[in-house]
Amino acid sequence: MIAETPKPPYYAVIFTTLVTDTLDGYEETANQMVEMVSKQDGFLGFEAAREDIGITVSYWKDLASIKAWKENTEHTEARNKGRENWYKAYKTRICKVERDYGLGDI
């Protein structure tokens, strides 16, 4: 599903991952994070694709909202589990969206 976002500007956090072969608890934790982030002030939506490389793009009202999510205790615990157990490598990129356009109903 394509996230419905407001008129720019807004922010995008692009989280790209390579996972290990051991993903015990990963799906449950990911689902918990989706539920929690959906209630986070400033969160606008997300899109994700998982194949050889996992890419999740979350959309945010502002940088302060992104920082508040990063500092969320349960999110921090999930990040630590990811570093210890699930990710071979990851990269986080934070971008300002200045323009968007598309085709079709969202």
mmCIF file of the C-alpha atoms, coordinates in Angstrom:
data_MODEL
# 
_entry.id   MODEL 
# 
loop_
_atom_site.group_PDB 
_atom_site.id 
_atom_site.type_symbol 
_atom_site.label_atom_id 
_atom_site.label_alt_id 
_atom_site.label_comp_id 
_atom_site.label_asym_id 
_atom_site.label_entity_id 
_atom_site.label_seq_id 
_atom_site.pdbx_PDB_ins_code 
_atom_site.Cartn_x 
_atom_site.Cartn_y 
_atom_site.Cartn_z 
_atom_site.occupancy 
_atom_site.B_iso_or_equiv 
_atom_site.pdbx_formal_charge 
_atom_site.auth_seq_id 
_atom_site.auth_comp_id 
_atom_site.auth_asym_id 
_atom_site.auth_atom_id 
_atom_site.pdbx_PDB_model_num 
ATOM 1   C CA . MET A 1 1   ? 0.000  0.000   0.000   1.00 0.00 ? 1   MET A CA 1 
ATOM 2   C CA . ILE A 1 2   ? 1.218  3.477   -0.805  1.00 0.00 ? 2   ILE A CA 1 
ATOM 3   C CA . ALA A 1 3   ? 1.158  5.826   2.184   1.00 0.00 ? 3   ALA A CA 1 
ATOM 4   C CA . GLU A 1 4   ? -1.083 8.841   1.908   1.00 0.00 ? 4   GLU A CA 1 
ATOM 5   C CA . THR A 1 5   ? 1.030  11.842  2.831   1.00 0.00 ? 5   THR A CA 1 
ATOM 6   C CA . PRO A 1 6   ? 0.242  15.542  3.194   1.00 0.00 ? 6   PRO A CA 1 
ATOM 7   C CA . LYS A 1 7   ? 1.397  18.280  0.875   1.00 0.00 ? 7   LYS A CA 1 
ATOM 8   C CA . PRO A 1 8   ? 5.196  18.710  1.217   1.00 0.00 ? 8   PRO A CA 1 
ATOM 9   C CA . PRO A 1 9   ? 7.372  19.535  2.954   1.00 0.00 ? 9   PRO A CA 1 
ATOM 10  C CA . TYR A 1 10  ? 7.557  16.580  5.298   1.00 0.00 ? 10  TYR A CA 1 
ATOM 11  C CA . TYR A 1 11  ? 10.284 14.065  6.148   1.00 0.00 ? 11  TYR A CA 1 
ATOM 12  C CA . ALA A 1 12  ? 11.079 10.494  5.158   1.00 0.00 ? 12  ALA A CA 1 
ATOM 13  C CA . VAL A 1 13  ? 13.203 8.004   7.083   1.00 0.00 ? 13  VAL A CA 1 
ATOM 14  C CA . ILE A 1 14  ? 14.553 5.271   4.813   1.00 0.00 ? 14  ILE A CA 1 
ATOM 15  C CA . PHE A 1 15  ? 15.636 2.152   6.706   1.00 0.00 ? 15  PHE A CA 1 
ATOM 16  C CA . THR A 1 16  ? 17.435 -0.427  4.550   1.00 0.00 ? 16  THR A CA 1 
ATOM 17  C CA . THR A 1 17  ? 18.420 -3.821  5.967   1.00 0.00 ? 17  THR A CA 1 
ATOM 18  C CA . LEU A 1 18  ? 20.140 -7.099  5.278   1.00 0.00 ? 18  LEU A CA 1 
ATOM 19  C CA . VAL A 1 19  ? 18.875 -9.730  7.714   1.00 0.00 ? 19  VAL A CA 1 
ATOM 20  C CA . THR A 1 20  ? 20.544 -12.738 9.290   1.00 0.00 ? 20  THR A CA 1 
ATOM 21  C CA . ASP A 1 21  ? 19.264 -16.296 8.925   1.00 0.00 ? 21  ASP A CA 1 
ATOM 22  C CA . THR A 1 22  ? 17.900 -16.186 12.493  1.00 0.00 ? 22  THR A CA 1 
ATOM 23  C CA . LEU A 1 23  ? 14.714 -14.144 12.632  1.00 0.00 ? 23  LEU A CA 1 
ATOM 24  C CA . ASP A 1 24  ? 13.143 -15.576 15.785  1.00 0.00 ? 24  ASP A CA 1 
ATOM 25  C CA . GLY A 1 25  ? 10.797 -12.921 17.173  1.00 0.00 ? 25  GLY A CA 1 
ATOM 26  C CA . TYR A 1 26  ? 11.410 -10.512 14.299  1.00 0.00 ? 26  TYR A CA 1 
ATOM 27  C CA . GLU A 1 27  ? 7.880  -10.490 12.846  1.00 0.00 ? 27  GLU A CA 1 
ATOM 28  C CA . GLU A 1 28  ? 6.248  -10.116 16.253  1.00 0.00 ? 28  GLU A CA 1 
ATOM 29  C CA . THR A 1 29  ? 8.534  -7.212  17.158  1.00 0.00 ? 29  THR A CA 1 
ATOM 30  C CA . ALA A 1 30  ? 8.008  -5.566  13.753  1.00 0.00 ? 30  ALA A CA 1 
ATOM 31  C CA . ASN A 1 31  ? 4.229  -5.785  14.188  1.00 0.00 ? 31  ASN A CA 1 
ATOM 32  C CA . GLN A 1 32  ? 4.491  -4.257  17.671  1.00 0.00 ? 32  GLN A CA 1 
ATOM 33  C CA . MET A 1 33  ? 6.570  -1.391  16.276  1.00 0.00 ? 33  MET A CA 1 
ATOM 34  C CA . VAL A 1 34  ? 4.007  -0.723  13.520  1.00 0.00 ? 34  VAL A CA 1 
ATOM 35  C CA . GLU A 1 35  ? 1.240  -0.588  16.116  1.00 0.00 ? 35  GLU A CA 1 
ATOM 36  C CA . MET A 1 36  ? 3.240  1.742   18.361  1.00 0.00 ? 36  MET A CA 1 
ATOM 37  C CA . VAL A 1 37  ? 4.554  4.076   15.671  1.00 0.00 ? 37  VAL A CA 1 
ATOM 38  C CA . SER A 1 38  ? 1.041  4.508   14.300  1.00 0.00 ? 38  SER A CA 1 
ATOM 39  C CA . LYS A 1 39  ? 0.194  6.272   17.572  1.00 0.00 ? 39  LYS A CA 1 
ATOM 40  C CA . GLN A 1 40  ? 3.363  8.401   17.619  1.00 0.00 ? 40  GLN A CA 1 
ATOM 41  C CA . ASP A 1 41  ? 2.803  12.145  17.267  1.00 0.00 ? 41  ASP A CA 1 
ATOM 42  C CA . GLY A 1 42  ? 3.991  13.355  13.876  1.00 0.00 ? 42  GLY A CA 1 
ATOM 43  C CA . PHE A 1 43  ? 3.926  9.930   12.180  1.00 0.00 ? 43  PHE A CA 1 
ATOM 44  C CA . LEU A 1 44  ? 2.313  10.147  8.733   1.00 0.00 ? 44  LEU A CA 1 
ATOM 45  C CA . GLY A 1 45  ? 2.571  6.574   7.394   1.00 0.00 ? 45  GLY A CA 1 
ATOM 46  C CA . PHE A 1 46  ? 4.993  4.027   5.973   1.00 0.00 ? 46  PHE A CA 1 
ATOM 47  C CA . GLU A 1 47  ? 5.759  1.713   3.071   1.00 0.00 ? 47  GLU A CA 1 
ATOM 48  C CA . ALA A 1 48  ? 7.839  -1.460  3.193   1.00 0.00 ? 48  ALA A CA 1 
ATOM 49  C CA . ALA A 1 49  ? 9.256  -4.076  0.847   1.00 0.00 ? 49  ALA A CA 1 
ATOM 50  C CA . ARG A 1 50  ? 11.105 -7.216  1.873   1.00 0.00 ? 50  ARG A CA 1 
ATOM 51  C CA . GLU A 1 51  ? 13.135 -9.378  -0.491  1.00 0.00 ? 51  GLU A CA 1 
ATOM 52  C CA . ASP A 1 52  ? 16.913 -9.812  -0.463  1.00 0.00 ? 52  ASP A CA 1 
ATOM 53  C CA . ILE A 1 53  ? 17.080 -6.266  0.896   1.00 0.00 ? 53  ILE A CA 1 
ATOM 54  C CA . GLY A 1 54  ? 14.440 -4.887  3.255   1.00 0.00 ? 54  GLY A CA 1 
ATOM 55  C CA . ILE A 1 55  ? 13.408 -1.275  2.753   1.00 0.00 ? 55  ILE A CA 1 
ATOM 56  C CA . THR A 1 56  ? 11.022 0.580   5.023   1.00 0.00 ? 56  THR A CA 1 
ATOM 57  C CA . VAL A 1 57  ? 10.214 4.227   4.411   1.00 0.00 ? 57  VAL A CA 1 
ATOM 58  C CA . SER A 1 58  ? 8.373  6.067   7.161   1.00 0.00 ? 58  SER A CA 1 
ATOM 59  C CA . TYR A 1 59  ? 6.980  9.566   6.757   1.00 0.00 ? 59  TYR A CA 1 
ATOM 60  C CA . TRP A 1 60  ? 7.046  12.258  9.417   1.00 0.00 ? 60  TRP A CA 1 
ATOM 61  C CA . LYS A 1 61  ? 5.727  15.746  10.054  1.00 0.00 ? 61  LYS A CA 1 
ATOM 62  C CA . ASP A 1 62  ? 9.083  17.090  11.266  1.00 0.00 ? 62  ASP A CA 1 
ATOM 63  C CA . LEU A 1 63  ? 12.527 16.252  12.615  1.00 0.00 ? 63  LEU A CA 1 
ATOM 64  C CA . ALA A 1 64  ? 11.360 16.560  16.235  1.00 0.00 ? 64  ALA A CA 1 
ATOM 65  C CA . SER A 1 65  ? 8.828  13.744  15.649  1.00 0.00 ? 65  SER A CA 1 
ATOM 66  C CA . ILE A 1 66  ? 11.562 11.523  14.192  1.00 0.00 ? 66  ILE A CA 1 
ATOM 67  C CA . LYS A 1 67  ? 13.792 12.216  17.180  1.00 0.00 ? 67  LYS A CA 1 
ATOM 68  C CA . ALA A 1 68  ? 10.967 11.440  19.630  1.00 0.00 ? 68  ALA A CA 1 
ATOM 69  C CA . TRP A 1 69  ? 10.402 8.056   17.947  1.00 0.00 ? 69  TRP A CA 1 
ATOM 70  C CA . LYS A 1 70  ? 14.125 7.296   18.017  1.00 0.00 ? 70  LYS A CA 1 
ATOM 71  C CA . GLU A 1 71  ? 14.154 8.016   21.756  1.00 0.00 ? 71  GLU A CA 1 
ATOM 72  C CA . ASN A 1 72  ? 11.066 5.853   22.487  1.00 0.00 ? 72  ASN A CA 1 
ATOM 73  C CA . THR A 1 73  ? 12.136 3.206   25.022  1.00 0.00 ? 73  THR A CA 1 
ATOM 74  C CA . GLU A 1 74  ? 10.424 0.234   23.368  1.00 0.00 ? 74  GLU A CA 1 
ATOM 75  C CA . HIS A 1 75  ? 11.710 1.281   19.940  1.00 0.00 ? 75  HIS A CA 1 
ATOM 76  C CA . THR A 1 76  ? 15.222 1.496   21.398  1.00 0.00 ? 76  THR A CA 1 
ATOM 77  C CA . GLU A 1 77  ? 14.879 -2.047  22.792  1.00 0.00 ? 77  GLU A CA 1 
ATOM 78  C CA . ALA A 1 78  ? 13.692 -3.318  19.378  1.00 0.00 ? 78  ALA A CA 1 
ATOM 79  C CA . ARG A 1 79  ? 16.614 -1.546  17.654  1.00 0.00 ? 79  ARG A CA 1 
ATOM 80  C CA . ASN A 1 80  ? 19.044 -3.217  20.043  1.00 0.00 ? 80  ASN A CA 1 
ATOM 81  C CA . LYS A 1 81  ? 17.512 -6.648  19.343  1.00 0.00 ? 81  LYS A CA 1 
ATOM 82  C CA . GLY A 1 82  ? 17.887 -5.951  15.637  1.00 0.00 ? 82  GLY A CA 1 
ATOM 83  C CA . ARG A 1 83  ? 21.557 -5.091  15.986  1.00 0.00 ? 83  ARG A CA 1 
ATOM 84  C CA . GLU A 1 84  ? 22.226 -8.151  18.140  1.00 0.00 ? 84  GLU A CA 1 
ATOM 85  C CA . ASN A 1 85  ? 20.082 -10.754 16.386  1.00 0.00 ? 85  ASN A CA 1 
ATOM 86  C CA . TRP A 1 86  ? 18.440 -9.862  13.085  1.00 0.00 ? 86  TRP A CA 1 
ATOM 87  C CA . TYR A 1 87  ? 20.561 -7.490  11.011  1.00 0.00 ? 87  TYR A CA 1 
ATOM 88  C CA . LYS A 1 88  ? 23.770 -8.253  9.147   1.00 0.00 ? 88  LYS A CA 1 
ATOM 89  C CA . ALA A 1 89  ? 23.813 -4.643  8.024   1.00 0.00 ? 89  ALA A CA 1 
ATOM 90  C CA . TYR A 1 90  ? 21.512 -1.631  7.982   1.00 0.00 ? 90  TYR A CA 1 
ATOM 91  C CA . LYS A 1 91  ? 21.483 2.000   6.935   1.00 0.00 ? 91  LYS A CA 1 
ATOM 92  C CA . THR A 1 92  ? 19.169 4.803   8.032   1.00 0.00 ? 92  THR A CA 1 
ATOM 93  C CA . ARG A 1 93  ? 18.693 7.885   5.878   1.00 0.00 ? 93  ARG A CA 1 
ATOM 94  C CA . ILE A 1 94  ? 16.623 10.936  6.801   1.00 0.00 ? 94  ILE A CA 1 
ATOM 95  C CA . CYS A 1 95  ? 15.371 13.093  3.945   1.00 0.00 ? 95  CYS A CA 1 
ATOM 96  C CA . LYS A 1 96  ? 13.232 16.181  3.512   1.00 0.00 ? 96  LYS A CA 1 
ATOM 97  C CA . VAL A 1 97  ? 10.504 15.635  0.922   1.00 0.00 ? 97  VAL A CA 1 
ATOM 98  C CA . GLU A 1 98  ? 10.094 18.843  -1.016  1.00 0.00 ? 98  GLU A CA 1 
ATOM 99  C CA . ARG A 1 99  ? 7.914  17.547  -3.820  1.00 0.00 ? 99  ARG A CA 1 
ATOM 100 C CA . ASP A 1 100 ? 5.787  14.505  -4.507  1.00 0.00 ? 100 ASP A CA 1 
ATOM 101 C CA . TYR A 1 101 ? 3.459  13.434  -7.283  1.00 0.00 ? 101 TYR A CA 1 
ATOM 102 C CA . GLY A 1 102 ? 1.982  10.227  -8.603  1.00 0.00 ? 102 GLY A CA 1 
ATOM 103 C CA . LEU A 1 103 ? -0.706 8.308   -10.429 1.00 0.00 ? 103 LEU A CA 1 
ATOM 104 C CA . GLY A 1 104 ? -3.767 6.509   -9.167  1.00 0.00 ? 104 GLY A CA 1 
ATOM 105 C CA . ASP A 1 105 ? -5.902 6.433   -6.103  1.00 0.00 ? 105 ASP A CA 1 
ATOM 106 C CA . ILE A 1 106 ? -4.186 5.820   -2.818  1.00 0.00 ? 106 ILE A CA 1 
# 
